[in-house]
Amino acid sequence: MTRLATDDVKSISAELSEYDAELTAKTGYSLRGIACRAAGVQEDQIENRLQNILIAVIPINAGEGVITGFCDAVAGIVSHLGCKTFITRATDVAGLAEAFEKKADIIMLADDHRFIALHAATGQLIGNAAATGKGFVTGMHLMAGDLHKENVLVIGCGPVGCSATEELVAMRVSVSIYDITPACSIDMSEALKKTCHADIRSIKDLDRALQSHKFIIDASPATGIIQARHITAHTYISAPGVPLGLDQEARIKIGNRLLHDPLQIGVATMVISALKFHIQNIGNPF
């Protein structure tokens, strides 16, 4: 996963209500509403069930170690959605044991490479990259009104960009993809053409593509690649990439047609997807 910094996550929990209002103004849906749409769940059918799900968040010291504030931010998002949650006192393997001992239904943990939600009863994994791609495509679809029959540019061919592309193809949206390493976009295009039977264009000239596409998913970690000259009155950008790829002038120019956060939409989509899986595979315990 993208290595976040403390400054990226330290204020997330305190600002969730404000962020909900921002999302509702842009898309017509709250954070939980977007996650439900992304996961294919009816929000009114699960609203009273969320409180019966217990979610553990485990601090992991592997690699570069725990990002200060990360577990608090994840737990804050989970609580905001309406689930019961706790951060394990122990870390790593001891933390995993603690989560099982306290009978957590879903366990969330991340290292430098992966961020997952583990369904305790079955071992089913829901990855943050896949959930983030789906969540930000859903947010773009809601913000723009409708993406069907449009051409969307996806920047970045990593796990999030691949997930976003697959979600767009499933929505029957025409997709163009760009990566700073041309071979990556070509390989992803060819792979998805075989698995999804979709015509996906591999783009070599990012500057030209930015000027010719109204709808952009920025799943890259690059900074300043989207500038004010790329923004028109009809441009919409959904940006799961960290840090944000728009320069300051572009951010001002695009206004409320930008969807971006470092953690919230991805985590919310993970949680709701895990809840959907729980109901489907364990039955309705509510």
N, C-alpha and C positions, 0 to 999 in steps of 0.2 A: 504494500500500500504506500501511498505518498507519505513521506515523513512529515508530519505536522509539527509545528512549533508551539510552545506554551502560549504565545500571543494569539495564535489562531483559535485556541479553544477556551481560554481563561474566562471569557465573559458569556459563553454560550448559554449556560443554565439561567443566568440572571436576565437574559434578553429574549427568552423563548416566547413570552406573551407578545412582545413587540414584534418578533419575527413572524409569529402567527398572523398578526394583523397585516403585516407587509405582504405575506404570501396570499392572504385572502383578497387584498386589494389588487394584486397582480393577476391572480389565477381564478379567484372565486372559491378557492379551497384552502383550508388550514393545512398545517404540516401533516396532521393525521389523515386529513382528507386526501391529500396528494398521495401519501403512502398507501392508502386503501385502494385508490384508483390504480396505482402501479402494481399492487399485488393482486388485483382482481377480487377485492373484498368489498362488500357493502358496509359502509361505515355504521349505519344505523343498526345493523345486525350484530355487530361486535362491541358496540359502545359500552354495554353493561357487562361484557365478558372480560374485558381487559384487566379489570381489578382482580380477577382470579388467577392471573398468570404471574408467576414469580420469576424474575430475571436476575441472574447474578452477573456482575461485571468483575473480571479477574485482572489485577495488575500483573503484567508480564515484564520480567527484567532482562530477557534475552536480547542480544544485539546491542543496540544503543540504549536500551533500558526504557523505563516508564517515562512518558511525556507528562510533565507536571500538569495536572488539570484534566488530562484525557479521560480517565475513568469517571471523574466527577461530571464531565460534560456528557458522556454516554449515559450515565445513570440519570442525569437531569433530563435528557431527552426521553428516556424510557418512562420516567415518572410523569413527564408532561403528556405523554400519550395516554396515560391512565393505568399503567401496569405497576405492580409492586416490584421494587428493586432493591438490591444491596450490593455494595462493593465488598468483596471478600477481604478479611483482615490479612490473610496469608497471600503470598504471591506464587505464581508459577504452579508447579505440581501440587503443592500444599493448598493453593487457592482453588484448584480444580477439585481436589478432594473435599474442601469445605463447601463448595457449591453443591456437590452431590449430597453431602451429609445434610445440608439444609433443604434438600429436595427442590432445588431450582428446576423449573420447567425448561428454561432456555438459559444458556451460558454464553456470554459475550467476552471475547478476548482477542488481543491483537499483538503482533510483533512487527518487526521491520518489513516483513514480507506479506503477511496476510492478516485480515481482520474478519473474524467469522462469528456467526451466531450458531451455536451447537444445540440441537434439540436433544435434550438429555435422554429421553426415553428410547429414541431410535438411532441416535448418532447422525442424523441428517444435518448437513452443513448448509448454511446460507452465507455466501460471501458478500462482503461489503462492495466489492467492485461491481458485481452483477447487479446488486440492489441499487447502487448509486446510478449506474447507467440507466436502469429502468425508471428510477425516480425522477431523474432530471429530464428524460425524454417526456415522461408524463407531465411534468411541470411545464415544459415548453409547449406541449400540445394544448394544455389548458390556458396558458398565457396567450398563445397566438390565436386561439379560437378553434383551429383545426389544421392539422398538418397534412391531411390526406391530399394527394395529388401535388404536393409541394416537393421541392428539392432541398434537402438539408445537407449542410456541410458538417462533417465530423472531423475535428482536429485532434490527432493523437490516436495511435493504434495500440495502446496498452489495454489492460483488462477492462477499464471503464469505457474507453472508446469502443472496444469490441462489443461490450454489452449494449451500449447505446445504439450502435449500428444494427445489431440483431433485433432490438426492440423496434427500431424504425422500420426495418424490413418487414417485421411481423405486422406492422400497421399499414403496410403497402405504400410506404413513403419512398420516393427516389432518394438515394443516398450517394454523396460524394465523400471520399475520405482522403485525408492528408496526414502524412507523418514526416518529421524532419529527416528520417531515414527512408528514402523512397522504397527500398526493398520491403520494408514492413507494411506499407500501405498496399503494395502490389500483392504480397503474400496473403494479407487479410482479405483483400478483394477477391482473389482467386478462391480462397478457402470458403468464404461465405457464398460465393456464386455456386459452389458445389453443394453446400449443405442447405442453403436457403433458396436456391434456384432464383436468385435475384440479380439484376444487372446493377452492380456497384462500381462506380467510377473511381479510379485511383488518380488523384490530383498531384501534379508536380509543382505548379505555380501557386503558392498560397496567397500572394498579394492579389492576383487576378481572381482567385476563387472567393476571397473575402469581399471583393467588390461586386461579384455577380450573384452572391447568395444572400437571401433575406433571413434565412434561418440557420443558426450556427450553434453547434454543440462543441464547446471548447473543453476537451478532456486532456489537455496537455499541461505540463508543468512550466511552460515557457512564460516569460513576462514581456509585456509591451508588444506582443505580436499583432494585436488588434488595435488600430489607431483610429482617430476621429474621422479620417478620410474614408474609412471602411464603413462608417455608420450612416445610414439613411433614416428617414422617418419610418421606414417599414422594416428595419432590422430588429430581429429578436435574437437574443443570445442566452443560452442555458449553459452555465459554466461550472461543472464539477471540479475542474482542474484547480490545483493549489500550487503556487499562488495564482491569483486571477490574471488572465492574459491580456486584459484591456489596460491601456495606459490611462492616465488621469483624465485627459481630454475626452477620450472615448467613453469613459464611465459617465462623465457629465452629459455628453451628447445623447447617449442611449436612454438615460433616465430610468423609468420604471419598466422598461422592456428587457431588463437583465435579471436573470435568476442565478444566484450564486450563494453558496455557503460551504464551509469546510467539512461539515460533519452531519448536519441535521437531517437533510433529506435522505441520505444514504442509511443512517442509523434507523430512522423511522421506517423506511421501506424494509430493512432487515427484520425489524421487530414484527411488523404486520405480516410479512411473508412467513415468518416462523409461527405466528399465531394461526395463520391459515393452515399451515402444515400440521400443527398440533390438533386442530379440530378434525381435519380430514383423516389423520392416521391414529389418533388416540380415541376419537369419538368426541361427543359433546359433553364435557364434564360439568357443564354449568347448569 
